[in-house]
Amino acid sequence: MNAAEQNGHPRAVPGFCRDCLTDSVSSRRCPSCGSPRLLRHPALGSLTLAHIDCDAFYATVAKRDNPDIADKPVIVGGGKRGVVSAACYIARTYGVRSAMPMFKALALCPHAVVVKPDMAQYVRVGREVRQRMLALTPLVEPLSIDEAFLDLSGTERVHGTVAAKTLARFASQIERDIGITVSVGLSVNKFLAKIASDLDKPRGFAVLDQDDARDLLADKPVGFIFGVGPASQDKLVSRGFRTIGDLQRADEIELMKQFGGEGQRLWRLARGIDDRKVVPDRGAKTISNETTFDDDIRDLATLERILWRLCEKVSSRLKGGSLAGSTITLKLKTADFRQRTRSQSISGSTQMANRIFAVAREMLAREIDGTAFRLIGAGVSALQPSGEAGDGDLLDRRTAHAERAMDDVRRKFGNAAVMRGIAYQGPARTDE
């Protein structure tokens, strides 16, 4: 049942078959191919803003690449000390969820197939999907490797059909040509499109317009609104706003008095109002890398060696993307799963492993207090094209020149051809 039918719209509304695109107004199956996958909504021909989300992306790619596990519960993640990066829909029926500790996931689903993440493969598949999106419209705003907003306004003449049919055809082509599935949400704005894409997973296509929004959102908790984290949700609940319906009944001015500009944002989103435009070519906000240890580590020297390797990986990705950044972030997770995140801005921007490591190491040294850590990560944000990044990496020309020379050697002879001393002290046990 689509959102229109859920909210009392008559059944004789515009619709079509998602498999063959034949128009269908009132039948339960396609009159042409017999498929039950019919899409209907009164606004189907006029909506143009979509959110596309790849279904259980990491796990779906793993199953595509290994058909022997296609019908098995699959968990993508590290070893027993790691966390779940992704879980297929079969594994989710056992209660397995992303970011869950691996030991807990395996307790819920002990017969699951565990697959280690293959980020290089995910990037390749994600880029292939992204190129297919750009063939539909130049207005593509990536949110992550496996999801994006698209604005198909004005593309009807180019594609010879309405945006809804163009998106349905796109979903079928992705499944046929790339071997993964996507879910589509079509609506009047980004907030509602993202909600819609999650209504009918997997292989879903849901339509949501302004008239549908109020009733659909009313019984959802306030934390359902993007940007409302646990602390914000607790604050809202303490003032009597448990559900989005509570926000809908509130006076806009009163919410602004209590929460300032955030109050107005909440009032608008509770009613499905969102004026944000699709911004193409936004690119990554942060480039980072992290690893979970097989055994907890509290020793600075050991943590330093692992941190250096992570900084090298971040640096390599920055250089590969011709990017540089001016904010360095250190991430740590303690043995009891408490997370510490520390960030520091630097003068100028950098893509050099040496500078990233120097800043991250200082932050790490301040955290060494006898605490045992199970995870460490490093990242760079405030990104911009390296050609526009100023002279941050020119402040130490000799070090930058030496690092670029080592990069050249690695490109010719492999990553192990040149190793900095700090990295050559025996391998630490990690799940990198």
URFEN-V998845 format. One record per residue. N is the residue number from 1. RES is the residue in three letters. SS is DSSP state (H for helix, E for strand, - for the rest). PSI is psi in radians with two decimals (none if undefined). Layout:
# URFEN-V998845
n=(N;N)
res=(RES;RES)
ss=(SS;SS)
psi=(PSI;PSI)
This chain:
# URFEN-V998845
n=(1;2;3;4;5;6;7;8;9;10;11;12;13;14;15;16;17;18;19;20;21;22;23;24;25;26;27;28;29;30;31;32;33;34;35;36;37;38;39;40;41;42;43;44;45;46;47;48;49;50;51;52;53;54;55;56;57;58;59;60;61;62;63;64;65;66;67;68;69;70;71;72;73;74;75;76;77;78;79;80;81;82;83;84;85;86;87;88;89;90;91;92;93;94;95;96;97;98;99;100;101;102;103;104;105;106;107;108;109;110;111;112;113;114;115;116;117;118;119;120;121;122;123;124;125;126;127;128;129;130;131;132;133;134;135;136;137;138;139;140;141;142;143;144;145;146;147;148;149;150;151;152;153;154;155;156;157;158;159;160;161;162;163;164;165;166;167;168;169;170;171;172;173;174;175;176;177;178;179;180;181;182;183;184;185;186;187;188;189;190;191;192;193;194;195;196;197;198;199;200;201;202;203;204;205;206;207;208;209;210;211;212;213;214;215;216;217;218;219;220;221;222;223;224;225;226;227;228;229;230;231;232;233;234;235;236;237;238;239;240;241;242;243;244;245;246;247;248;249;250;251;252;253;254;255;256;257;258;259;260;261;262;263;264;265;266;267;268;269;270;271;272;273;274;275;276;277;278;279;280;281;282;283;284;285;286;287;288;289;290;291;292;293;294;295;296;297;298;299;300;301;302;303;304;305;306;307;308;309;310;311;312;313;314;315;316;317;318;319;320;321;322;323;324;325;326;327;328;329;330;331;332;333;334;335;336;337;338;339;340;341;342;343;344;345;346;347;348;349;350;351;352;353;354;355;356;357;358;359;360;361;362;363;364;365;366;367;368;369;370;371;372;373;374;375;376;377;378;379;380;381;382;383;384;385;386;387;388;389;390;391;392;393;394;395;396;397;398;399;400;401;402;403;404;405;406;407;408;409;410;411;412;413;414;415;416;417;418;419;420;421;422;423;424;425;426;427;428;429;430;431;432)
res=(MET;ASN;ALA;ALA;GLU;GLN;ASN;GLY;HIS;PRO;ARG;ALA;VAL;PRO;GLY;PHE;CYS;ARG;ASP;CYS;LEU;THR;ASP;SER;VAL;SER;SER;ARG;ARG;CYS;PRO;SER;CYS;GLY;SER;PRO;ARG;LEU;LEU;ARG;HIS;PRO;ALA;LEU;GLY;SER;LEU;THR;LEU;ALA;HIS;ILE;ASP;CYS;ASP;ALA;PHE;TYR;ALA;THR;VAL;ALA;LYS;ARG;ASP;ASN;PRO;ASP;ILE;ALA;ASP;LYS;PRO;VAL;ILE;VAL;GLY;GLY;GLY;LYS;ARG;GLY;VAL;VAL;SER;ALA;ALA;CYS;TYR;ILE;ALA;ARG;THR;TYR;GLY;VAL;ARG;SER;ALA;MET;PRO;MET;PHE;LYS;ALA;LEU;ALA;LEU;CYS;PRO;HIS;ALA;VAL;VAL;VAL;LYS;PRO;ASP;MET;ALA;GLN;TYR;VAL;ARG;VAL;GLY;ARG;GLU;VAL;ARG;GLN;ARG;MET;LEU;ALA;LEU;THR;PRO;LEU;VAL;GLU;PRO;LEU;SER;ILE;ASP;GLU;ALA;PHE;LEU;ASP;LEU;SER;GLY;THR;GLU;ARG;VAL;HIS;GLY;THR;VAL;ALA;ALA;LYS;THR;LEU;ALA;ARG;PHE;ALA;SER;GLN;ILE;GLU;ARG;ASP;ILE;GLY;ILE;THR;VAL;SER;VAL;GLY;LEU;SER;VAL;ASN;LYS;PHE;LEU;ALA;LYS;ILE;ALA;SER;ASP;LEU;ASP;LYS;PRO;ARG;GLY;PHE;ALA;VAL;LEU;ASP;GLN;ASP;ASP;ALA;ARG;ASP;LEU;LEU;ALA;ASP;LYS;PRO;VAL;GLY;PHE;ILE;PHE;GLY;VAL;GLY;PRO;ALA;SER;GLN;ASP;LYS;LEU;VAL;SER;ARG;GLY;PHE;ARG;THR;ILE;GLY;ASP;LEU;GLN;ARG;ALA;ASP;GLU;ILE;GLU;LEU;MET;LYS;GLN;PHE;GLY;GLY;GLU;GLY;GLN;ARG;LEU;TRP;ARG;LEU;ALA;ARG;GLY;ILE;ASP;ASP;ARG;LYS;VAL;VAL;PRO;ASP;ARG;GLY;ALA;LYS;THR;ILE;SER;ASN;GLU;THR;THR;PHE;ASP;ASP;ASP;ILE;ARG;ASP;LEU;ALA;THR;LEU;GLU;ARG;ILE;LEU;TRP;ARG;LEU;CYS;GLU;LYS;VAL;SER;SER;ARG;LEU;LYS;GLY;GLY;SER;LEU;ALA;GLY;SER;THR;ILE;THR;LEU;LYS;LEU;LYS;THR;ALA;ASP;PHE;ARG;GLN;ARG;THR;ARG;SER;GLN;SER;ILE;SER;GLY;SER;THR;GLN;MET;ALA;ASN;ARG;ILE;PHE;ALA;VAL;ALA;ARG;GLU;MET;LEU;ALA;ARG;GLU;ILE;ASP;GLY;THR;ALA;PHE;ARG;LEU;ILE;GLY;ALA;GLY;VAL;SER;ALA;LEU;GLN;PRO;SER;GLY;GLU;ALA;GLY;ASP;GLY;ASP;LEU;LEU;ASP;ARG;ARG;THR;ALA;HIS;ALA;GLU;ARG;ALA;MET;ASP;ASP;VAL;ARG;ARG;LYS;PHE;GLY;ASN;ALA;ALA;VAL;MET;ARG;GLY;ILE;ALA;TYR;GLN;GLY;PRO;ALA;ARG;THR;ASP;GLU)
ss=(-;-;H;H;H;H;-;-;-;-;-;-;-;-;E;E;E;-;-;-;-;-;E;-;-;-;-;-;-;-;-;-;-;-;-;-;-;E;E;E;-;-;-;-;-;-;-;-;E;E;E;E;E;E;-;-;H;H;H;H;H;H;H;H;H;-;H;H;H;-;-;-;-;E;E;E;E;-;-;-;-;-;E;E;E;E;E;-;H;H;H;H;-;-;-;-;-;-;-;-;E;H;H;H;H;H;H;H;-;-;-;-;E;E;E;-;-;-;H;H;H;H;H;H;H;H;H;H;H;H;H;H;H;H;H;H;-;-;-;E;E;E;E;E;-;-;E;E;E;E;E;-;-;-;-;H;H;H;H;-;-;-;H;H;H;H;H;H;H;H;H;H;H;H;H;H;H;-;-;-;-;E;E;E;E;E;E;-;-;H;H;H;H;H;H;H;H;-;-;-;-;-;-;-;E;E;E;E;-;H;H;H;H;H;H;H;H;H;-;-;E;H;H;H;-;-;-;-;-;H;H;H;H;H;H;H;H;H;-;-;-;-;E;H;H;H;H;H;H;-;-;H;H;H;H;H;H;H;H;-;H;H;H;H;H;H;H;H;H;H;-;-;-;-;-;-;-;-;-;-;-;-;-;-;-;E;E;E;E;E;E;E;E;E;E;E;E;-;-;H;H;H;H;H;H;H;H;H;H;H;H;H;H;H;H;H;H;H;H;H;-;-;E;E;E;E;E;E;E;E;E;E;E;E;-;-;-;-;E;E;E;E;E;E;E;E;E;E;E;E;-;-;H;H;H;H;H;H;H;H;H;H;H;H;H;H;H;-;-;-;-;-;E;E;E;E;E;E;E;E;E;E;E;E;E;H;H;H;-;-;-;H;H;H;-;-;H;H;H;H;H;H;H;H;H;H;H;H;H;H;H;H;H;-;H;H;H;-;-;-;H;H;H;-;-;-;-;-;-;E;-;-)
psi=(2.29;3.05;-0.57;-0.79;-0.63;-0.52;0.35;0.21;2.58;2.68;-0.45;1.21;2.83;2.40;2.97;2.90;2.23;-0.30;-0.72;-0.04;0.22;2.36;2.44;2.13;-0.79;-0.22;2.81;-0.35;2.73;2.24;-0.24;-0.90;-0.11;0.05;2.48;-0.04;1.30;2.50;2.19;2.51;2.48;-0.55;0.28;-0.62;-0.12;-0.31;2.47;-0.07;2.20;2.67;2.18;2.25;2.16;2.36;2.12;1.01;-0.99;-0.78;-0.64;-0.70;-0.71;-0.72;-0.66;-0.73;-0.27;1.49;-0.35;-0.36;0.22;-0.63;0.31;2.73;2.24;2.30;2.22;2.15;-3.07;-2.79;-2.83;-0.44;-0.06;-2.94;2.87;2.12;-0.63;2.70;2.40;2.98;-0.49;-0.80;-0.57;-0.46;-0.31;0.00;0.09;2.34;2.73;2.56;0.02;2.44;2.44;-0.66;-0.60;-0.70;-0.74;-0.44;-0.64;-0.63;1.30;-0.35;0.19;2.62;2.14;2.19;2.28;2.50;2.50;1.41;-0.62;-0.72;-0.73;-0.68;-0.74;-0.80;-0.72;-0.70;-0.64;-0.74;-0.72;-0.70;-0.64;-0.63;-0.77;-0.37;-0.33;-0.71;2.56;-0.24;1.33;2.15;1.78;2.42;-0.53;-2.99;-0.41;0.27;2.70;2.73;2.53;2.42;1.96;0.35;2.32;0.15;-0.02;-0.72;-0.64;-0.77;-0.11;0.28;3.02;2.83;-0.67;-0.78;-0.63;-0.73;-0.67;-0.71;-0.71;-0.82;-0.71;-0.68;-0.66;-0.76;-0.71;-0.78;-0.57;-0.42;0.29;2.98;2.71;2.77;2.49;2.36;2.21;2.24;-2.88;-0.29;3.05;-0.74;-0.85;-0.57;-0.69;-0.67;-0.78;-0.66;-0.28;-0.02;-0.38;0.51;2.70;3.04;0.64;2.83;1.90;2.53;2.35;2.09;-3.14;-0.64;-0.55;-0.49;-0.84;-0.88;-0.69;-0.67;-0.39;-0.77;0.06;2.57;2.71;-0.45;-0.15;-0.43;2.29;2.49;-0.14;1.69;-3.08;-0.75;-0.77;-0.69;-0.75;-0.69;-0.73;-0.77;-0.67;-0.35;0.27;0.16;1.51;-0.70;2.88;-0.53;-0.63;-0.68;-0.63;-0.59;-0.21;2.72;2.37;-0.77;-0.68;-0.72;-0.66;-0.61;-0.66;-0.65;0.11;-2.48;-0.53;-0.58;-0.71;-0.69;-0.76;-0.71;-0.75;-0.82;-0.56;-0.43;0.14;0.40;2.14;1.98;0.09;2.41;2.76;2.11;1.89;2.80;0.64;-0.60;-3.08;2.50;-0.56;2.49;2.17;2.93;2.50;2.87;2.57;2.38;2.66;-0.59;2.51;2.54;2.35;-0.05;2.21;-0.77;-0.74;-0.76;-0.64;-0.81;-0.75;-0.71;-0.68;-0.76;-0.70;-0.72;-0.64;-0.73;-0.75;-0.77;-0.75;-0.71;-0.65;-0.81;-0.70;-0.53;0.12;0.84;2.76;2.71;2.81;0.11;2.17;2.34;2.38;2.31;2.31;2.55;2.23;2.99;-0.48;0.40;0.27;2.38;2.40;2.22;2.18;2.37;2.62;2.28;2.59;2.84;2.24;3.05;2.79;2.72;0.15;2.30;-0.66;-0.76;-0.70;-0.80;-0.74;-0.76;-0.78;-0.64;-0.68;-0.74;-0.67;-0.77;-0.60;-0.30;-0.12;1.80;0.42;-0.13;2.44;2.32;2.51;-0.21;2.56;2.54;2.75;2.54;2.84;2.31;-2.94;0.94;2.64;2.84;2.40;-0.49;-0.29;0.20;0.17;-2.80;0.45;-0.78;-0.05;-0.10;-0.54;1.40;-0.66;-0.79;-0.76;-0.73;-0.74;-0.73;-0.69;-0.59;-0.71;-0.64;-0.73;-0.72;-0.73;-0.68;-0.59;-0.67;0.03;2.82;-0.49;-0.04;-0.60;2.24;2.34;2.60;-0.71;-0.48;-0.23;1.07;0.60;2.44;2.32;2.64;1.88;3.01;0.57;none)
